[in-house]
Amino acid sequence: VSRFLWWNTRNNYNDNNPSFESNIADDFDSWAQAWRYLGAYVDCNNANGYGNRRGLAENENYDTCQRYIIWGGYVNEHYGGGGVQEYKSSNVRKRTEPLNCHEQGTEWKLMGLYRIDVENFIEQMAKHLWAYNTKEYQMFYTILNLVNGGKCTSSGIYSSNSKSRRQLIYYAIAPSSKGYLEMGLYTDGQCLYRKEKDLGMTWDDLDLFTEDDDTMSSYWPKSEKYKLLTFNEILQKYSECSLCLDYPSYQDGELNGDGYDGDDLISQCWKFYSHGTYPCTESCISIAATQGGLVPFIYGGKLIGGATDRNRSDSRASKYLAFSLFVFALNSILFAAYI
């Protein structure tokens, strides 16, 4: 049994957020802990605490903007002591709770939402989840080299699009819909407003990728464009429920000990938490949701992120209302012309 130290932090939850029946200082078995990747967002408020902003106004001047990953921590209060086999066993009767914290109706309890900078998130996954000779390890380290700490980086290249004035082009990792990440192009020094359409080009056209390592870079030209296809395919698997204990566990691409014994297992949740993780409070969630870069998840009894049936229903209702008003206006004009 290990203490949930990585959740032992003050969270500013109010009555609209999950009401935690379990004290965060309680003891939870390591195998009862899980996490999910929930998406990414750009935060220009964290340096001075969260203000009332809910969006990013293009004419405002920001001193610091950081790209963050949001992840959720969960606990299985029905864990029966079966270790990893409790979740992997083909015998359903041996399972006290399936590894399904990503599903609606799950019995896993959300214990907290957290934000961590993009660089630390990618690095900690690469270091502890995979062997050095796997596609996942090599791809994540390749992307790690590209994101430049999540900073807005000058390409040193100026736009040549005749439709726009000559501008210096910047690039950065860009949160996209459904929790995907892309390499975006910008003309502002904080990399807030994507300009691919205005520039008539994408990050691919800058041809900035350098093959520092033949083994790692070999995966890039095979499948990657600015949309980071293979990287996102791997990352999306972790938007589903994953145990905090990496099984097996790696350290810099090598098995940590034998990789399977209790003392050799590494908690991915602790690695995230000990490398620059902060609570993601209401303001954090609101900003991220407004930017549209989250996967669907339940928070305070509400579905956050992604497209919901209600969104689609509201969209259809809005279209129907607009059409109805158009027909009404047209009939009014025709009637007026008739009389």
Secondary structure, DSSP 4 states (H G I P E B T S, - for coil): -EE-GGG-S-----TTS---SS-TTSEE-GGGEEEEEEEEEEESSGGG---S--S--TTS--S--EEEEEEEEEE-TT--S-TTHHHH-S-GGG-SS-S-TTSTT-S-EEEEEEEEEHHHHHHHHHHHHS-TTSHHHHHHHHHHHHHGGG--EEEEEE---TTS---EEEEEEEE-GGG-EEEEEESSTT--SB-HHHHT--GGGG-----S-HHHHTTHHHH-STT-HHHHHHHHHTTS-EESEESS-EETTEESTTSSSGGG-EEHHHHHHTTT-EE--HHHHHHHHHHT-B--EEETTEEESS--HHHHHHHHHHHHHHHHHHHHHHHHHHHHHH-
